[in-house]
Amino acid sequence: MSIVFTTNALLRPRFSGNEFTPTKWESPDAKAEFANKLCRFIAADFKEAMFTKTLYRRLSLCFGHIAHYADGTVMRSKAVRHSLPWPPS
């Protein structure tokens, strides 16, 4: 089977602030830092240790409520566990 996508592509080139538009909420450099951290997290195959509270908060600002986060651990809610088959088949 051929590889369609390699996660190493997520790491090069790194994002820089000049690629983003400033808003009243966040600077271009902060947006670039978030993008780089998110890409590293994905490229590391979603390594739990890299999923920090800061990354969680920024993701939830982008996408709304994504999961429960407590004590450095992401937990699915009971509603999600009961409504979605897990693991997916």
Distance bins in CASP14 RR format, pairs under 12 A and 6 or more apart:
PFRMAT RR
TARGET T0000
AUTHOR 0000-0000-0000
RMODE 2
METHOD distances of the structure
MODEL  1
3 9 0 0 0 0 0 1 0 0 0 0 0
5 42 0 0 0 0 0 1 0 0 0 0 0
5 43 0 0 0 0 0 1 0 0 0 0 0
6 12 0 0 0 0 0 1 0 0 0 0 0
6 42 0 0 0 0 0 1 0 0 0 0 0
6 43 0 0 0 0 1 0 0 0 0 0 0
7 39 0 0 0 0 1 0 0 0 0 0 0
7 40 0 0 0 0 1 0 0 0 0 0 0
7 41 0 0 0 0 0 1 0 0 0 0 0
7 42 1 0 0 1 0 0 0 0 0 0 0
7 43 1 0 1 0 0 0 0 0 0 0 0
7 44 1 0 0 1 0 0 0 0 0 0 0
7 45 1 0 0 1 0 0 0 0 0 0 0
7 46 0 0 0 0 0 1 0 0 0 0 0
7 47 0 0 0 0 0 1 0 0 0 0 0
8 39 0 0 0 0 0 1 0 0 0 0 0
8 40 0 0 0 0 0 1 0 0 0 0 0
8 42 0 0 0 0 0 1 0 0 0 0 0
8 43 1 0 0 1 0 0 0 0 0 0 0
8 44 0 0 0 0 0 1 0 0 0 0 0
8 45 0 0 0 0 0 1 0 0 0 0 0
9 39 0 0 0 0 1 0 0 0 0 0 0
9 42 0 0 0 0 0 1 0 0 0 0 0
9 43 0 0 0 0 1 0 0 0 0 0 0
10 35 0 0 0 0 1 0 0 0 0 0 0
10 36 0 0 0 0 1 0 0 0 0 0 0
10 37 0 0 0 0 0 1 0 0 0 0 0
10 38 0 0 0 0 1 0 0 0 0 0 0
10 39 1 0 1 0 0 0 0 0 0 0 0
10 40 1 0 0 1 0 0 0 0 0 0 0
10 41 0 0 0 0 1 0 0 0 0 0 0
10 42 1 0 1 0 0 0 0 0 0 0 0
10 43 1 0 1 0 0 0 0 0 0 0 0
10 44 0 0 0 0 1 0 0 0 0 0 0
10 45 0 0 0 0 0 1 0 0 0 0 0
10 46 0 0 0 0 0 1 0 0 0 0 0
11 35 0 0 0 0 0 1 0 0 0 0 0
11 36 0 0 0 0 1 0 0 0 0 0 0
11 37 0 0 0 0 0 1 0 0 0 0 0
11 38 0 0 0 0 0 1 0 0 0 0 0
11 39 1 0 0 1 0 0 0 0 0 0 0
11 40 1 0 0 1 0 0 0 0 0 0 0
11 41 0 0 0 0 0 1 0 0 0 0 0
11 42 0 0 0 0 1 0 0 0 0 0 0
11 43 1 0 1 0 0 0 0 0 0 0 0
11 44 0 0 0 0 1 0 0 0 0 0 0
12 36 0 0 0 0 0 1 0 0 0 0 0
12 39 0 0 0 0 1 0 0 0 0 0 0
12 40 0 0 0 0 0 1 0 0 0 0 0
12 43 0 0 0 0 1 0 0 0 0 0 0
13 19 0 0 0 0 1 0 0 0 0 0 0
13 32 0 0 0 0 0 1 0 0 0 0 0
13 35 0 0 0 0 0 1 0 0 0 0 0
13 36 0 0 0 0 0 1 0 0 0 0 0
13 39 0 0 0 0 0 1 0 0 0 0 0
14 29 0 0 0 0 0 1 0 0 0 0 0
14 32 1 0 0 1 0 0 0 0 0 0 0
14 33 0 0 0 0 1 0 0 0 0 0 0
14 35 0 0 0 0 1 0 0 0 0 0 0
14 36 1 0 1 0 0 0 0 0 0 0 0
14 37 0 0 0 0 0 1 0 0 0 0 0
14 38 0 0 0 0 0 1 0 0 0 0 0
14 39 0 0 0 0 1 0 0 0 0 0 0
14 40 0 0 0 0 1 0 0 0 0 0 0
14 43 0 0 0 0 0 1 0 0 0 0 0
15 28 0 0 0 0 1 0 0 0 0 0 0
15 29 0 0 0 0 1 0 0 0 0 0 0
15 30 0 0 0 0 0 1 0 0 0 0 0
15 31 1 0 0 1 0 0 0 0 0 0 0
15 32 1 0 1 0 0 0 0 0 0 0 0
15 33 0 0 0 0 1 0 0 0 0 0 0
15 34 0 0 0 0 1 0 0 0 0 0 0
15 35 1 0 1 0 0 0 0 0 0 0 0
15 36 1 0 1 0 0 0 0 0 0 0 0
15 37 0 0 0 0 1 0 0 0 0 0 0
15 38 0 0 0 0 1 0 0 0 0 0 0
15 39 1 0 0 1 0 0 0 0 0 0 0
15 40 0 0 0 0 0 1 0 0 0 0 0
16 28 0 0 0 0 1 0 0 0 0 0 0
16 29 0 0 0 0 1 0 0 0 0 0 0
16 31 0 0 0 0 0 1 0 0 0 0 0
16 32 1 0 1 0 0 0 0 0 0 0 0
16 33 0 0 0 0 1 0 0 0 0 0 0
16 35 0 0 0 0 1 0 0 0 0 0 0
16 36 0 0 0 0 1 0 0 0 0 0 0
17 26 0 0 0 0 0 1 0 0 0 0 0
17 27 1 0 0 1 0 0 0 0 0 0 0
17 28 1 1 0 0 0 0 0 0 0 0 0
17 29 1 0 1 0 0 0 0 0 0 0 0
17 30 0 0 0 0 1 0 0 0 0 0 0
17 31 1 0 0 1 0 0 0 0 0 0 0
17 32 1 0 1 0 0 0 0 0 0 0 0
17 33 0 0 0 0 1 0 0 0 0 0 0
17 34 0 0 0 0 0 1 0 0 0 0 0
17 35 0 0 0 0 1 0 0 0 0 0 0
17 36 0 0 0 0 0 1 0 0 0 0 0
18 27 0 0 0 0 0 1 0 0 0 0 0
18 28 1 0 0 1 0 0 0 0 0 0 0
18 29 0 0 0 0 1 0 0 0 0 0 0
18 31 0 0 0 0 0 1 0 0 0 0 0
18 32 0 0 0 0 1 0 0 0 0 0 0
19 28 1 0 0 1 0 0 0 0 0 0 0
19 29 0 0 0 0 0 1 0 0 0 0 0
19 31 0 0 0 0 1 0 0 0 0 0 0
19 32 1 0 0 1 0 0 0 0 0 0 0
19 33 0 0 0 0 0 1 0 0 0 0 0
19 35 0 0 0 0 1 0 0 0 0 0 0
19 36 0 0 0 0 0 1 0 0 0 0 0
20 26 0 0 0 0 1 0 0 0 0 0 0
20 27 0 0 0 0 1 0 0 0 0 0 0
20 28 1 1 0 0 0 0 0 0 0 0 0
20 29 0 0 0 0 1 0 0 0 0 0 0
20 30 0 0 0 0 1 0 0 0 0 0 0
20 31 1 0 1 0 0 0 0 0 0 0 0
20 32 1 0 1 0 0 0 0 0 0 0 0
20 33 0 0 0 0 0 1 0 0 0 0 0
20 34 0 0 0 0 1 0 0 0 0 0 0
20 35 1 0 0 1 0 0 0 0 0 0 0
20 36 0 0 0 0 0 1 0 0 0 0 0
21 27 0 0 0 0 0 1 0 0 0 0 0
21 28 1 0 0 1 0 0 0 0 0 0 0
21 31 0 0 0 0 1 0 0 0 0 0 0
21 32 0 0 0 0 0 1 0 0 0 0 0
22 28 1 0 1 0 0 0 0 0 0 0 0
22 29 0 0 0 0 1 0 0 0 0 0 0
22 30 0 0 0 0 1 0 0 0 0 0 0
22 31 0 0 0 0 1 0 0 0 0 0 0
22 32 0 0 0 0 0 1 0 0 0 0 0
23 30 0 0 0 0 1 0 0 0 0 0 0
23 31 0 0 0 0 1 0 0 0 0 0 0
23 61 0 0 0 0 0 1 0 0 0 0 0
25 31 0 0 0 0 1 0 0 0 0 0 0
25 34 0 0 0 0 0 1 0 0 0 0 0
25 58 0 0 0 0 0 1 0 0 0 0 0
25 61 0 0 0 0 1 0 0 0 0 0 0
25 62 0 0 0 0 0 1 0 0 0 0 0
26 32 0 0 0 0 0 1 0 0 0 0 0
26 33 0 0 0 0 1 0 0 0 0 0 0
26 34 0 0 0 0 1 0 0 0 0 0 0
26 35 0 0 0 0 0 1 0 0 0 0 0
26 58 0 0 0 0 1 0 0 0 0 0 0
26 61 0 0 0 0 1 0 0 0 0 0 0
26 62 0 0 0 0 0 1 0 0 0 0 0
27 33 0 0 0 0 1 0 0 0 0 0 0
27 34 0 0 0 0 0 1 0 0 0 0 0
28 34 0 0 0 0 0 1 0 0 0 0 0
28 35 0 0 0 0 0 1 0 0 0 0 0
29 35 0 0 0 0 0 1 0 0 0 0 0
29 36 0 0 0 0 0 1 0 0 0 0 0
30 36 0 0 0 0 0 1 0 0 0 0 0
30 37 0 0 0 0 0 1 0 0 0 0 0
30 54 0 0 0 0 0 1 0 0 0 0 0
30 58 0 0 0 0 1 0 0 0 0 0 0
30 61 0 0 0 0 0 1 0 0 0 0 0
31 37 0 0 0 0 0 1 0 0 0 0 0
31 38 0 0 0 0 0 1 0 0 0 0 0
31 58 0 0 0 0 1 0 0 0 0 0 0
31 61 0 0 0 0 0 1 0 0 0 0 0
31 62 0 0 0 0 0 1 0 0 0 0 0
32 38 0 0 0 0 0 1 0 0 0 0 0
32 39 0 0 0 0 0 1 0 0 0 0 0
33 39 0 0 0 0 0 1 0 0 0 0 0
33 40 0 0 0 0 0 1 0 0 0 0 0
33 54 0 0 0 0 1 0 0 0 0 0 0
33 55 0 0 0 0 0 1 0 0 0 0 0
33 58 0 0 0 0 1 0 0 0 0 0 0
34 40 0 0 0 0 0 1 0 0 0 0 0
34 41 0 0 0 0 0 1 0 0 0 0 0
34 52 0 0 0 0 0 1 0 0 0 0 0
34 54 0 0 0 0 1 0 0 0 0 0 0
34 55 1 0 0 1 0 0 0 0 0 0 0
34 56 0 0 0 0 0 1 0 0 0 0 0
34 57 0 0 0 0 0 1 0 0 0 0 0
34 58 1 0 1 0 0 0 0 0 0 0 0
34 59 0 0 0 0 1 0 0 0 0 0 0
34 61 0 0 0 0 1 0 0 0 0 0 0
34 62 0 0 0 0 1 0 0 0 0 0 0
35 41 0 0 0 0 0 1 0 0 0 0 0
35 42 0 0 0 0 0 1 0 0 0 0 0
35 55 0 0 0 0 0 1 0 0 0 0 0
35 58 0 0 0 0 1 0 0 0 0 0 0
35 59 0 0 0 0 0 1 0 0 0 0 0
35 62 0 0 0 0 0 1 0 0 0 0 0
36 42 0 0 0 0 0 1 0 0 0 0 0
36 43 0 0 0 0 0 1 0 0 0 0 0
36 50 0 0 0 0 0 1 0 0 0 0 0
36 55 0 0 0 0 0 1 0 0 0 0 0
36 58 0 0 0 0 0 1 0 0 0 0 0
37 43 0 0 0 0 0 1 0 0 0 0 0
37 44 0 0 0 0 0 1 0 0 0 0 0
37 50 1 0 0 1 0 0 0 0 0 0 0
37 51 0 0 0 0 1 0 0 0 0 0 0
37 52 0 0 0 0 1 0 0 0 0 0 0
37 54 0 0 0 0 1 0 0 0 0 0 0
37 55 1 0 1 0 0 0 0 0 0 0 0
37 56 0 0 0 0 0 1 0 0 0 0 0
37 57 0 0 0 0 0 1 0 0 0 0 0
37 58 0 0 0 0 1 0 0 0 0 0 0
37 59 0 0 0 0 1 0 0 0 0 0 0
38 44 0 0 0 0 0 1 0 0 0 0 0
38 46 0 0 0 0 0 1 0 0 0 0 0
38 50 0 0 0 0 1 0 0 0 0 0 0
38 51 0 0 0 0 0 1 0 0 0 0 0
38 52 0 0 0 0 0 1 0 0 0 0 0
38 54 0 0 0 0 0 1 0 0 0 0 0
38 55 1 0 0 1 0 0 0 0 0 0 0
38 56 0 0 0 0 0 1 0 0 0 0 0
38 58 0 0 0 0 1 0 0 0 0 0 0
38 59 1 0 0 1 0 0 0 0 0 0 0
38 62 0 0 0 0 1 0 0 0 0 0 0
38 63 0 0 0 0 0 1 0 0 0 0 0
39 46 0 0 0 0 0 1 0 0 0 0 0
39 50 0 0 0 0 0 1 0 0 0 0 0
39 55 0 0 0 0 0 1 0 0 0 0 0
40 46 0 0 0 0 0 1 0 0 0 0 0
40 47 0 0 0 0 1 0 0 0 0 0 0
40 49 0 0 0 0 0 1 0 0 0 0 0
40 50 1 0 0 1 0 0 0 0 0 0 0
40 51 0 0 0 0 0 1 0 0 0 0 0
40 52 0 0 0 0 0 1 0 0 0 0 0
40 55 0 0 0 0 1 0 0 0 0 0 0
41 47 1 0 0 1 0 0 0 0 0 0 0
41 48 0 0 0 0 1 0 0 0 0 0 0
41 49 0 0 0 0 1 0 0 0 0 0 0
41 50 1 0 1 0 0 0 0 0 0 0 0
41 51 1 0 0 1 0 0 0 0 0 0 0
41 52 0 0 0 0 1 0 0 0 0 0 0
41 54 0 0 0 0 0 1 0 0 0 0 0
41 55 1 0 0 1 0 0 0 0 0 0 0
41 56 0 0 0 0 0 1 0 0 0 0 0
41 58 0 0 0 0 0 1 0 0 0 0 0
41 59 0 0 0 0 1 0 0 0 0 0 0
41 74 0 0 0 0 0 1 0 0 0 0 0
42 50 0 0 0 0 1 0 0 0 0 0 0
42 51 0 0 0 0 0 1 0 0 0 0 0
42 55 0 0 0 0 0 1 0 0 0 0 0
42 59 0 0 0 0 0 1 0 0 0 0 0
43 50 0 0 0 0 1 0 0 0 0 0 0
44 50 1 0 1 0 0 0 0 0 0 0 0
44 51 0 0 0 0 1 0 0 0 0 0 0
44 55 0 0 0 0 0 1 0 0 0 0 0
45 51 0 0 0 0 0 1 0 0 0 0 0
46 55 0 0 0 0 0 1 0 0 0 0 0
46 59 0 0 0 0 0 1 0 0 0 0 0
46 74 0 0 0 0 0 1 0 0 0 0 0
47 55 0 0 0 0 0 1 0 0 0 0 0
48 55 0 0 0 0 0 1 0 0 0 0 0
48 56 0 0 0 0 0 1 0 0 0 0 0
48 67 0 0 0 0 0 1 0 0 0 0 0
48 69 0 0 0 0 0 1 0 0 0 0 0
48 72 0 0 0 0 1 0 0 0 0 0 0
48 73 1 0 0 1 0 0 0 0 0 0 0
48 74 1 0 0 1 0 0 0 0 0 0 0
48 75 0 0 0 0 0 1 0 0 0 0 0
49 55 0 0 0 0 0 1 0 0 0 0 0
49 72 0 0 0 0 1 0 0 0 0 0 0
49 73 0 0 0 0 0 1 0 0 0 0 0
49 74 0 0 0 0 0 1 0 0 0 0 0
50 56 0 0 0 0 0 1 0 0 0 0 0
50 72 0 0 0 0 0 1 0 0 0 0 0
50 74 0 0 0 0 0 1 0 0 0 0 0
51 57 0 0 0 0 0 1 0 0 0 0 0
51 58 0 0 0 0 0 1 0 0 0 0 0
51 59 0 0 0 0 1 0 0 0 0 0 0
51 60 0 0 0 0 0 1 0 0 0 0 0
51 66 0 0 0 0 0 1 0 0 0 0 0
51 67 0 0 0 0 1 0 0 0 0 0 0
51 69 0 0 0 0 1 0 0 0 0 0 0
51 72 1 0 0 1 0 0 0 0 0 0 0
51 73 0 0 0 0 1 0 0 0 0 0 0
51 74 1 0 0 1 0 0 0 0 0 0 0
51 75 0 0 0 0 0 1 0 0 0 0 0
52 58 0 0 0 0 1 0 0 0 0 0 0
52 59 0 0 0 0 0 1 0 0 0 0 0
52 69 0 0 0 0 1 0 0 0 0 0 0
52 72 1 0 0 1 0 0 0 0 0 0 0
52 73 0 0 0 0 0 1 0 0 0 0 0
52 74 0 0 0 0 0 1 0 0 0 0 0
53 59 0 0 0 0 0 1 0 0 0 0 0
53 60 0 0 0 0 0 1 0 0 0 0 0
53 69 1 0 0 1 0 0 0 0 0 0 0
53 70 0 0 0 0 1 0 0 0 0 0 0
53 71 0 0 0 0 1 0 0 0 0 0 0
53 72 1 0 0 1 0 0 0 0 0 0 0
53 73 0 0 0 0 0 1 0 0 0 0 0
53 74 0 0 0 0 0 1 0 0 0 0 0
54 60 0 0 0 0 0 1 0 0 0 0 0
54 61 0 0 0 0 0 1 0 0 0 0 0
54 69 0 0 0 0 0 1 0 0 0 0 0
54 72 0 0 0 0 0 1 0 0 0 0 0
55 61 0 0 0 0 0 1 0 0 0 0 0
55 62 0 0 0 0 0 1 0 0 0 0 0
55 66 0 0 0 0 0 1 0 0 0 0 0
55 67 0 0 0 0 0 1 0 0 0 0 0
55 69 0 0 0 0 1 0 0 0 0 0 0
55 72 0 0 0 0 0 1 0 0 0 0 0
55 74 0 0 0 0 0 1 0 0 0 0 0
56 62 0 0 0 0 0 1 0 0 0 0 0
56 63 0 0 0 0 0 1 0 0 0 0 0
56 64 0 0 0 0 0 1 0 0 0 0 0
56 65 0 0 0 0 0 1 0 0 0 0 0
56 66 1 0 0 1 0 0 0 0 0 0 0
56 67 1 0 0 1 0 0 0 0 0 0 0
56 68 0 0 0 0 1 0 0 0 0 0 0
56 69 1 0 1 0 0 0 0 0 0 0 0
56 70 0 0 0 0 0 1 0 0 0 0 0
56 72 0 0 0 0 1 0 0 0 0 0 0
56 73 0 0 0 0 0 1 0 0 0 0 0
56 74 1 0 0 1 0 0 0 0 0 0 0
56 75 0 0 0 0 0 1 0 0 0 0 0
57 63 0 0 0 0 0 1 0 0 0 0 0
57 64 0 0 0 0 0 1 0 0 0 0 0
57 65 0 0 0 0 0 1 0 0 0 0 0
57 66 0 0 0 0 0 1 0 0 0 0 0
57 67 0 0 0 0 0 1 0 0 0 0 0
57 69 0 0 0 0 1 0 0 0 0 0 0
58 64 0 0 0 0 0 1 0 0 0 0 0
58 66 0 0 0 0 0 1 0 0 0 0 0
58 69 0 0 0 0 0 1 0 0 0 0 0
59 65 0 0 0 0 0 1 0 0 0 0 0
59 66 1 0 1 0 0 0 0 0 0 0 0
59 67 0 0 0 0 1 0 0 0 0 0 0
59 69 0 0 0 0 1 0 0 0 0 0 0
59 74 0 0 0 0 0 1 0 0 0 0 0
60 66 1 0 1 0 0 0 0 0 0 0 0
60 67 0 0 0 0 1 0 0 0 0 0 0
60 68 0 0 0 0 0 1 0 0 0 0 0
60 69 0 0 0 0 1 0 0 0 0 0 0
60 74 0 0 0 0 0 1 0 0 0 0 0
65 76 0 0 0 0 0 1 0 0 0 0 0
65 77 0 0 0 0 1 0 0 0 0 0 0
65 79 0 0 0 0 0 1 0 0 0 0 0
65 80 0 0 0 0 0 1 0 0 0 0 0
66 74 0 0 0 0 1 0 0 0 0 0 0
66 75 0 0 0 0 0 1 0 0 0 0 0
66 76 0 0 0 0 0 1 0 0 0 0 0
66 77 0 0 0 0 0 1 0 0 0 0 0
66 80 0 0 0 0 0 1 0 0 0 0 0
67 73 0 0 0 0 1 0 0 0 0 0 0
67 74 1 0 1 0 0 0 0 0 0 0 0
67 75 1 0 0 1 0 0 0 0 0 0 0
67 76 1 0 0 1 0 0 0 0 0 0 0
67 77 1 0 0 1 0 0 0 0 0 0 0
67 79 0 0 0 0 0 1 0 0 0 0 0
67 80 0 0 0 0 1 0 0 0 0 0 0
67 81 0 0 0 0 0 1 0 0 0 0 0
68 74 1 0 0 1 0 0 0 0 0 0 0
68 75 1 0 1 0 0 0 0 0 0 0 0
68 76 1 0 0 1 0 0 0 0 0 0 0
68 77 1 0 1 0 0 0 0 0 0 0 0
68 78 0 0 0 0 1 0 0 0 0 0 0
68 79 0 0 0 0 0 1 0 0 0 0 0
68 80 0 0 0 0 1 0 0 0 0 0 0
68 81 0 0 0 0 0 1 0 0 0 0 0
69 75 1 0 0 1 0 0 0 0 0 0 0
69 76 0 0 0 0 0 1 0 0 0 0 0
69 77 0 0 0 0 0 1 0 0 0 0 0
70 77 0 0 0 0 0 1 0 0 0 0 0
74 80 0 0 0 0 0 1 0 0 0 0 0
75 81 0 0 0 0 1 0 0 0 0 0 0
76 82 0 0 0 0 1 0 0 0 0 0 0
76 83 0 0 0 0 0 1 0 0 0 0 0
76 84 0 0 0 0 1 0 0 0 0 0 0
76 86 0 0 0 0 1 0 0 0 0 0 0
77 83 0 0 0 0 1 0 0 0 0 0 0
77 84 0 0 0 0 0 1 0 0 0 0 0
78 84 0 0 0 0 0 1 0 0 0 0 0
80 86 0 0 0 0 1 0 0 0 0 0 0
81 87 0 0 0 0 0 1 0 0 0 0 0
END
